[in-house]
Amino acid sequence: MQHQRPPRYAPSTAAACPPAEVVFRALPRLLTPRLCLRKVCLDDAHDLFAYASDPQVSRYVLWQTHSGLMDAYHFLKAMVRKYQAGEVTEWGIEHRASGTLIGTVGFVDYQPEHHRAEVGYALARSHWGQGLATEALHAVAQYGFGQLHLHRLEARTVAENIASQHVLHKVGFEHEGELKGHVYIKGHRYNVHYFGLLRQHYCPVV
């Protein structure tokens, strides 16, 4: 029996990407088998603090480890303000079985004039190793290529963050290069790996 190749998106056309203010003011809910990607709200503060206060979760990211609940409130207020202003920001990742916010995922840069965006994500350590980050990032990729008409997605990760690189590879991102000593995070200087994924190379989850 001959196996069918997974479907891929067609190469990008001249279709315009919507402007940022349209996209981020009205981020839709995206449902996956185990997750709901949605806008965050201030009621998520306790859930956010539960994972953002974990030094292992914040080890390789630019934001600081949360030391108190007010850090979570300030973080959420900033995201809500960005929704309202139509500025680039992310979805919250809600675990559908528990209704708990367990992370964030989405766009950290959006360049509609170039048909490209950069993605980022963070996930509670209690949910590592279950394929949830991959599931969430697939949802973002399908939205970006299918609804926003993007041609390219990009991602960056420090060289030591092997788990994040595995997530990117599972979704189809390819390693494109390395910048030596590119970032200084929490007292350490890191090389940064760049990854890219073109629309016509992406195999969506069906």
Residue frames relative to the residue before (quaternion, step in Angstrom):
aa qw qx qy qz dx dy dz
M 1.0000 0.0000 0.0000 0.0000 0.00 0.00 0.00
Q 0.3445 -0.7547 0.5257 0.1884 3.56 -0.80 1.00
H 0.3506 -0.7407 0.5388 0.1952 3.55 -0.85 1.03
Q 0.3985 -0.7025 0.5378 0.2416 3.55 -0.99 0.83
R 0.4641 -0.6589 0.5127 0.2960 3.54 -1.08 0.74
P 0.5602 -0.6012 0.4327 0.3709 3.61 -1.02 0.71
P 0.5273 -0.6335 0.4535 0.3392 3.60 -1.05 0.67
R 0.1490 -0.7722 0.6112 0.0886 3.54 -1.15 0.64
Y 0.5381 -0.5861 0.4792 0.3705 3.54 -1.26 0.34
A 0.5165 -0.6161 0.4929 0.3327 3.55 -1.14 0.63
P 0.6294 -0.5144 0.3978 0.4253 3.61 -1.17 0.42
S 0.6031 -0.5990 0.3922 0.3517 3.55 -1.10 0.73
T 0.2840 -0.7393 0.5885 0.1625 3.53 -1.17 0.66
A 0.7031 -0.4497 0.3287 0.4421 3.56 -1.21 -0.34
A 0.3461 0.7522 -0.5003 0.2529 3.60 1.24 0.13
A 0.4205 -0.7274 0.4892 0.2340 3.57 -0.82 1.00
C 0.4029 -0.6627 0.5721 0.2667 3.53 -1.16 0.68
P 0.4966 -0.6521 0.4671 0.3316 3.62 -0.94 0.74
P 0.5592 -0.6127 0.4298 0.3566 3.60 -1.08 0.60
A 0.6846 -0.5199 0.3295 0.3904 3.54 -1.22 0.57
E 0.6595 0.5291 -0.3330 0.4174 3.60 0.87 -0.87
V 0.6378 0.5043 -0.3275 0.4812 3.59 1.14 -0.56
V 0.6816 0.5100 -0.2906 0.4368 3.58 0.89 -0.96
F 0.8079 0.3667 -0.1766 0.4261 3.56 0.60 -1.14
R 0.5658 0.5543 -0.4060 0.4557 3.58 1.19 -0.19
A 0.8052 0.2249 -0.0778 0.5432 3.56 1.07 -0.71
L 0.0713 0.8088 -0.5777 0.0839 3.59 0.83 0.92
P 0.3284 -0.7631 0.5169 0.2064 3.62 -0.67 0.98
R 0.5261 -0.5587 0.5128 0.3849 3.53 -1.28 0.24
L 0.1212 -0.7712 0.6226 0.0542 3.54 -1.00 0.91
L 0.1628 -0.8083 0.5629 0.0574 3.57 -0.63 1.15
T 0.0739 -0.7412 0.6660 0.0398 3.53 -1.12 0.85
P 0.7349 -0.4124 0.2567 0.4733 3.64 -1.14 0.12
R 0.8200 0.2279 -0.1070 0.5140 3.61 0.95 -0.79
L 0.7690 0.3730 -0.1555 0.4953 3.58 1.21 -0.39
C 0.1594 -0.7142 0.6646 0.1510 3.50 -1.39 0.33
L 0.1847 -0.7556 0.6210 0.0964 3.54 -0.71 1.12
R 0.1234 0.8012 -0.5609 0.1681 3.57 -0.58 1.19
K 0.6304 -0.4838 0.4272 0.4313 3.52 -1.35 0.10
V 0.4165 -0.6739 0.5429 0.2785 3.56 -1.11 0.65
C 0.1205 -0.7588 0.6324 0.0992 3.55 -1.35 0.24
L 0.6912 -0.4956 0.3242 0.4142 3.58 -1.25 0.27
D 0.5798 0.5924 -0.3712 0.4184 3.58 1.18 -0.46
D 0.6091 0.5683 -0.3472 0.4307 3.59 1.26 -0.25
A 0.3785 0.7842 -0.4530 0.1913 3.60 1.24 -0.13
H 0.6853 0.4809 -0.3098 0.4507 3.63 0.80 -0.89
D 0.6507 0.5034 -0.3173 0.4716 3.58 0.98 -0.81
L 0.6525 0.5138 -0.3155 0.4590 3.57 0.96 -0.86
F 0.6661 0.5056 -0.3091 0.4530 3.57 0.88 -0.92
A 0.5957 0.5991 -0.3629 0.3930 3.59 1.04 -0.74
Y 0.7797 0.2890 -0.1934 0.5207 3.61 0.99 -0.69
A 0.6505 0.5306 -0.3276 0.4336 3.61 1.07 -0.64
S 0.6230 0.5156 -0.3391 0.4807 3.60 1.27 -0.21
D 0.5511 0.6019 -0.3856 0.4305 3.58 1.31 -0.04
P 0.4000 -0.7429 0.4778 0.2446 3.64 -0.50 1.12
Q 0.6023 0.5609 -0.3668 0.4337 3.60 1.11 -0.50
V 0.6483 0.5102 -0.3137 0.4701 3.60 1.07 -0.72
S 0.7691 0.3673 -0.1838 0.4897 3.59 0.93 -0.90
R 0.3395 0.7994 -0.4563 0.1934 3.59 1.28 0.02
Y 0.8232 0.2427 -0.0889 0.5055 3.59 0.83 -0.98
V 0.5913 0.5707 -0.3721 0.4315 3.61 1.20 0.28
L 0.6070 -0.6021 0.3892 0.3430 3.55 -1.25 0.45
W 0.6451 0.5111 -0.3489 0.4482 3.61 1.08 -0.57
Q 0.5233 -0.6713 0.4453 0.2780 3.53 -1.14 0.74
T 0.5907 -0.5523 0.4559 0.3718 3.55 -1.20 0.59
H 0.4259 -0.7178 0.4871 0.2572 3.59 -0.80 0.99
S 0.2223 -0.8047 0.5422 0.0950 3.56 -0.82 1.03
G 0.7974 0.0675 -0.0481 0.5978 3.59 1.27 -0.19
L 0.6906 -0.5002 0.3262 0.4079 3.54 -1.25 0.37
M 0.6005 0.5720 -0.3686 0.4200 3.60 1.09 -0.62
D 0.5704 0.5726 -0.3892 0.4418 3.60 1.12 -0.53
A 0.6552 0.5061 -0.3061 0.4699 3.56 1.00 -0.85
Y 0.6422 0.5199 -0.3262 0.4592 3.60 0.96 -0.82
H 0.6607 0.4991 -0.3128 0.4654 3.60 0.91 -0.88
F 0.6283 0.5384 -0.3227 0.4596 3.58 1.01 -0.84
L 0.6968 0.4673 -0.2694 0.4728 3.58 0.88 -0.96
K 0.6191 0.5370 -0.3482 0.4550 3.60 1.00 -0.76
A 0.6453 0.5183 -0.3227 0.4592 3.58 1.00 -0.79
M 0.6625 0.4937 -0.3116 0.4693 3.59 0.97 -0.79
V 0.6443 0.5137 -0.3217 0.4663 3.60 0.96 -0.83
R 0.6323 0.5258 -0.3313 0.4626 3.59 1.00 -0.79
K 0.6504 0.5134 -0.3170 0.4615 3.59 1.01 -0.78
Y 0.5945 0.5394 -0.3659 0.4709 3.60 1.03 -0.68
Q 0.6969 0.4941 -0.2731 0.4423 3.54 0.82 -1.05
A 0.7254 0.4261 -0.2342 0.4873 3.58 1.05 -0.78
G 0.4387 -0.6984 0.4605 0.3281 3.59 1.24 -0.19
E 0.4265 0.6891 -0.4685 0.3516 3.56 1.06 0.79
V 0.6527 -0.5442 0.3603 0.3846 3.55 -1.20 0.56
T 0.2614 0.7316 -0.6028 0.1820 3.55 -0.87 0.99
E 0.5691 -0.6566 0.4218 0.2589 3.55 -1.34 0.15
W 0.5236 -0.5607 0.5257 0.3676 3.49 -1.42 0.00
G 0.3923 -0.6161 0.6017 0.3232 3.51 -1.33 0.25
I 0.3178 -0.7192 0.5837 0.2025 3.56 -1.17 0.63
E 0.0769 -0.7974 0.5985 0.0083 3.56 -0.52 1.20
H 0.3571 -0.7070 0.5697 0.2194 3.56 -0.93 0.93
R 0.4152 -0.7680 0.4253 0.2386 3.56 -0.37 1.25
A 0.6514 0.5400 -0.3296 0.4188 3.61 0.97 -0.74
S 0.7874 0.3104 -0.1478 0.5116 3.59 1.02 -0.79
G 0.3760 -0.7301 0.4837 0.3027 3.60 1.19 -0.47
T 0.5047 0.6688 -0.3978 0.3738 3.57 1.30 0.30
L 0.4150 -0.6570 0.5641 0.2792 3.56 -1.10 0.72
I 0.0554 -0.8363 0.5453 -0.0151 3.58 -0.62 1.13
G 0.8239 -0.0622 0.0301 0.5625 3.60 1.19 0.12
T 0.3347 -0.6879 0.5868 0.2655 3.52 -1.36 -0.31
V 0.0159 0.7752 -0.6311 0.0216 3.54 -1.24 0.55
G 0.4553 0.6982 -0.4823 0.2694 3.56 -1.10 0.52
F 0.7357 -0.4156 0.3207 0.4280 3.50 -1.26 -0.53
V 0.1611 -0.7703 0.6103 0.0905 3.54 -0.98 0.90
D 0.7532 0.0713 -0.1062 0.6452 3.56 1.35 -0.04
Y 0.0502 -0.7966 0.6019 -0.0251 3.57 -1.02 0.85
Q 0.0083 -0.8072 0.5869 -0.0619 3.56 -0.59 1.20
P 0.1480 -0.8468 0.5021 0.0940 3.61 0.35 1.19
E 0.6196 0.5601 -0.3555 0.4196 3.59 1.06 -0.63
H 0.7283 0.3611 -0.2143 0.5416 3.57 1.27 -0.45
H 0.4057 -0.7339 0.4523 0.3037 3.60 1.30 0.06
R 0.6192 0.5219 -0.3691 0.4561 3.59 0.91 0.85
A 0.0498 -0.7708 0.6344 0.0309 3.53 -1.33 0.42
E 0.3188 -0.7109 0.5896 0.2129 3.55 -1.27 0.46
V 0.2403 -0.7859 0.5584 0.1131 3.56 -0.97 0.89
G 0.0129 -0.7736 0.6333 0.0168 3.52 -1.32 0.46
Y 0.0320 -0.8063 0.5906 -0.0100 3.56 -1.20 0.42
A 0.0471 -0.7490 0.6594 0.0440 3.53 -1.34 0.44
L 0.0661 -0.8144 0.5763 -0.0170 3.56 -0.99 0.85
A 0.5717 -0.5996 0.4467 0.3379 3.55 -1.07 0.82
R 0.5407 -0.6578 0.4166 0.3186 3.59 -0.90 0.91
S 0.6048 0.5741 -0.3549 0.4227 3.60 1.11 -0.60
H 0.7306 0.3831 -0.2211 0.5202 3.59 1.27 -0.31
W 0.3807 0.7058 -0.5019 0.3241 3.59 1.21 0.37
G 0.8100 0.3338 -0.2183 0.4299 3.54 -1.27 0.43
Q 0.6265 0.5455 -0.3351 0.4446 3.60 1.25 0.26
G 0.5495 -0.6380 0.3835 0.3794 3.59 1.27 0.12
L 0.4289 0.7356 -0.4479 0.2726 3.60 1.22 0.15
A 0.6292 0.5178 -0.3462 0.4650 3.59 1.01 -0.71
T 0.6313 0.5208 -0.3232 0.4752 3.57 1.04 -0.77
E 0.6468 0.5244 -0.3090 0.4596 3.58 0.96 -0.89
A 0.6743 0.4893 -0.2923 0.4695 3.59 0.95 -0.88
L 0.6827 0.4876 -0.2994 0.4544 3.58 0.91 -0.88
H 0.5799 0.5522 -0.3752 0.4669 3.61 1.11 -0.56
A 0.6481 0.5218 -0.3261 0.4488 3.59 0.93 -0.85
V 0.6551 0.5026 -0.3068 0.4733 3.58 1.00 -0.82
A 0.6519 0.5148 -0.3181 0.4570 3.59 0.95 -0.86
Q 0.6619 0.5019 -0.3113 0.4615 3.58 0.93 -0.86
Y 0.6409 0.5024 -0.3206 0.4839 3.58 1.04 -0.73
G 0.6795 0.5118 -0.2966 0.4340 3.57 0.88 -0.93
F 0.7299 0.4054 -0.2390 0.4958 3.56 0.87 -0.92
G 0.7381 0.4562 -0.2397 0.4355 3.57 0.96 -0.85
Q 0.7926 0.3113 -0.1466 0.5033 3.59 0.94 -0.89
L 0.7526 0.3866 -0.2097 0.4901 3.57 1.02 -0.74
H 0.3796 -0.7589 0.4532 0.2731 3.60 1.30 -0.11
L 0.2547 0.7795 -0.5323 0.2101 3.58 1.05 0.72
H 0.3687 -0.7096 0.5599 0.2169 3.54 -1.22 0.61
R 0.8223 0.0981 0.0196 0.5601 3.57 1.05 -0.78
L 0.1343 -0.7374 0.6551 0.0954 3.53 -1.21 0.73
E 0.1430 -0.7864 0.5985 0.0547 3.55 -1.09 0.77
A 0.0201 -0.7779 0.6276 0.0245 3.55 -1.28 0.41
R 0.1599 -0.7635 0.6186 0.0936 3.54 -1.23 0.57
T 0.0685 0.7778 -0.6237 0.0364 3.55 -1.13 0.67
V 0.5119 -0.6199 0.4770 0.3552 3.57 -1.06 0.62
A 0.6585 -0.5648 0.3326 0.3698 3.55 -1.13 0.71
E 0.6876 0.5057 -0.2884 0.4340 3.59 1.02 -0.75
N 0.6171 0.5662 -0.3483 0.4209 3.61 1.19 -0.36
I 0.0948 -0.8514 0.5156 0.0175 3.54 0.51 1.27
A 0.6271 0.5533 -0.3477 0.4240 3.61 0.97 -0.79
S 0.6571 0.4994 -0.3123 0.4704 3.58 0.96 -0.83
Q 0.6381 0.5225 -0.3269 0.4615 3.58 1.02 -0.73
H 0.6130 0.5392 -0.3462 0.4622 3.60 1.07 -0.69
V 0.6221 0.5357 -0.3369 0.4609 3.60 1.01 -0.81
L 0.6708 0.5050 -0.3014 0.4519 3.57 0.86 -0.96
H 0.6556 0.5076 -0.3171 0.4604 3.59 0.93 -0.85
K 0.6451 0.5341 -0.3279 0.4370 3.60 0.98 -0.80
V 0.6819 0.4651 -0.2850 0.4873 3.58 1.08 -0.67
G 0.6294 -0.5679 0.3249 0.4193 3.59 1.21 -0.34
F 0.4380 0.6955 -0.4654 0.3284 3.59 1.24 0.04
E 0.2469 -0.7585 0.5889 0.1301 3.54 -1.14 0.72
H 0.4798 -0.6508 0.5073 0.2983 3.56 -1.07 0.79
E 0.1286 -0.8391 0.5281 0.0214 3.56 -0.73 1.08
G 0.8069 -0.2018 0.1301 0.5397 3.59 1.16 -0.20
E 0.2881 -0.7471 0.5794 0.1520 3.54 -1.36 0.15
L 0.1940 -0.7532 0.6195 0.1060 3.54 -1.08 0.84
K 0.3594 -0.7685 0.4959 0.1854 3.56 -0.58 1.18
G 0.8656 0.0390 -0.0408 0.4975 3.56 -0.99 0.92
H 0.2641 0.8470 -0.4345 0.1549 3.56 1.16 0.62
V 0.8100 0.1458 -0.0685 0.5639 3.61 1.03 -0.68
Y 0.2293 -0.7367 0.6224 0.1314 3.52 -1.29 0.58
I 0.0540 0.8294 -0.5429 0.1202 3.57 -0.27 1.31
K 0.8633 -0.1058 0.0495 0.4910 3.55 -0.78 1.11
G 0.7787 -0.3845 0.1693 0.4660 3.53 0.86 1.06
H 0.7144 0.3875 -0.2516 0.5255 3.58 1.24 0.07
R 0.2920 -0.7318 0.5876 0.1842 3.55 -1.11 0.72
Y 0.1070 -0.8262 0.5531 -0.0029 3.55 -0.84 1.06
N 0.4314 -0.6009 0.5984 0.3079 3.48 -1.37 0.45
V 0.2441 -0.7729 0.5719 0.1263 3.58 -1.11 0.69
H 0.2514 -0.7512 0.5955 0.1334 3.56 -0.96 0.96
Y 0.2351 -0.7632 0.5903 0.1175 3.56 -1.00 0.90
F 0.0888 -0.7844 0.6137 0.0136 3.54 -1.04 0.91
G 0.0579 -0.7992 0.5974 0.0313 3.56 -1.16 0.60
L 0.0835 -0.7727 0.6282 0.0373 3.53 -1.24 0.56
L 0.2182 -0.7819 0.5736 0.1094 3.57 -0.70 1.12
R 0.6701 -0.5424 0.3508 0.3657 3.49 -1.15 0.76
Q 0.7357 0.4453 -0.2537 0.4427 3.59 0.76 -1.01
H 0.6646 0.4864 -0.3062 0.4774 3.59 1.27 -0.18
Y 0.5823 0.6105 -0.3636 0.3951 3.57 1.27 -0.19
C 0.1990 -0.7558 0.6154 0.1020 3.54 -0.98 0.96
P 0.2645 -0.8002 0.5122 0.1652 3.65 -0.23 1.17
V 0.5281 -0.5930 0.5027 0.3417 3.54 -1.27 0.49
V 0.0792 -0.8063 0.5857 0.0222 3.59 -0.81 0.97
